[in-house]
Amino acid sequence: MNESPVLLDAETRVQEHPADHRAELRLWLRMLTCTNLIEGEIRARLRRHFGVTLPRFDLMAQLEKVPEGMTLGELSRRMMVSNGNVTGLVERLLESGHVERRAHPSDRRAVVVALTPAGRHVFAGMAAAHAEWIAELSAGLTAADVAQLMRLLGRLKSHVKEVAHG
């Protein structure tokens, strides 16, 4: 009988051969694994509880921050995705009545996308649930753990920016 191979995350594969990997690589893989686990759970919960994808939630979150709305280009830059991806997300949110298009006040070639009142209402519920889910998933850490991780990851972020732009 052929058994299918068990798929392992990158961190687990490294644990099988730790001498082959530096501590920094193991740290990177641990952070990536945590990110993927949390993101996967958030994706599943958004779909199950709200029938929405994480990219749609992210787009609504960006629009919630700017009540007057944004152009597709601004949304694309903020979300770090292509204009084509943003266009598809906006189209689906237009169909559901969560966003609206308006003429740009100073550029007749551009349009502004903004949350509708219904979109704001729906997003408020999703954002509250999202915050609760993140708290639940992080509950295994103490306040001191969170503070230490924030401090250390802040240092890492600063160093990476320095190296990348230096």
N, C-alpha and C positions, 0 to 999 in steps of 0.2 A: 504494500500500500504506500503510495506516495503522499507524504505530508507536505503541505505548502509551507514555504519558509516564513518564519515569523518576521514581520517588519519591525525594525528597531529605530528609535529616534537617534539622532546623531550623537547625543550625549551618551546613550547606552552603548553604542558601538565603540566610543572612545574608552569607556570604562573596561571593555574587554581587552584593550591593548593600551593601558595608560602610559607605558614607557615610550610609545610612539608619538605622544602628543605633549606639548609644553603646557604648563599651567594656564597660560594666557588663552590658549586655544580651548582648553577645557572650560574656562570661565565663559568665553564667548559662546560655546555650545550650551552651557547651562542657561545663560541668559536667553538664547534663542529658543531653547526648549520651553522655558517658562513662558515666554511671549507666545509661542505657538499654542501651548496648552490653554492659556487664558483666552487668547483670541478665538480659538476653536469653541470654547465653552460660551463665550459671549455671542459668537455667530449663531450657535444653536439656540440659545435662549431668545435672542432677538427674533429669529425665525418662528420659534414655537409660541412665544407670548404675543408678538406683534405682527407676525407675517411680513417682516422686513429684513432686508439684507444689511450686513455691516456697512457696505459702501453707501447705501441710501441713508442709513443712520448718520454716517460721517458727513455726508453732504448736508443733511438737515442741521447737524451740529454747527457746521460752518456758517450756514445761513442764519441760524439763531443768534450768532454773535454779532451779526450786522443786520439790524432790522430793516434798513433801507435797501438791502439786497446787494448783489454782486454780479459782475459780468461772468460769463462762462470762463473766460481767461483767468480772472481772479480766483474763481473756484478751483480751476485746474491747478494753478500754482499753489494754493493753500493745501489742496489735497494731494499734491505731488503725483497726479495722474494726467493722462493725455486729455486734450479737449474732447476727443471722441468718446472717451469713457464718461466724462462729465455730461456730455450731450445725451447719451443713453440714459443715465441716471435721472437727469432733469425731465426727460420725456416721460418716464414712468411715474415720476412724482407729479408731473402736470396732469397725467391721466387720473391719478388718485385724488387730485384736488389739494395736495399738500403744498405745492408751490405754484407761483404765477409768474408770467413774463410781463415785463413793462418796457416801454421805450426808455433808452438811456437819456438822462436829462441833457447831456451836452454832446453826445456822439450818436448821430442818427443811424450809423451803421451797426451799433451795438445794442444789445438788449440786457436788461437787468433781471435777474431771477431772485425772488424773495419768497419766504414762507407765507402762506395764507394764514388767516386766523385759525382755521381748522388744523393746518400743519403745525402751527405753534402749540396748539393744545395737545395734539398727538405726540409731538416731540417732547413736551414737558413730561408726559407720562413715561415715555421711553427713557429719557435722561434720568429720571428718578430711579427707575428700575435698574438701569445701567450702573448707577452709583452704588446701589445696594448690592448688586452682583459683584462688583469689584471689591467692595468691603468684605463680602462673604468669602470670596476667593483669597483675599489677603488676611483673613482672620487668624491664620496660623502664625502671624508675625506680631510681636509686641510693638508698642509705640516706639520703644527704643530701637528695635530692629528696623522699623520703617525709617526712622530718622538716620540711622547709620547707613542704610542702603541709599537713601536720598543723597547723603553727603558723599559717599563713595562713588555713586554713579554720576553725581555732579562733577566730581574731579575727573572721572573718565571722560565725560562729555567735553569738558573744557580742553583736556589734553588732545582728544581726537580732533576737535575743531582747530586747535593750534597746529597740529601736524598736517591736517588736510589743507589748511589755508596758508601754511608757512613756507 
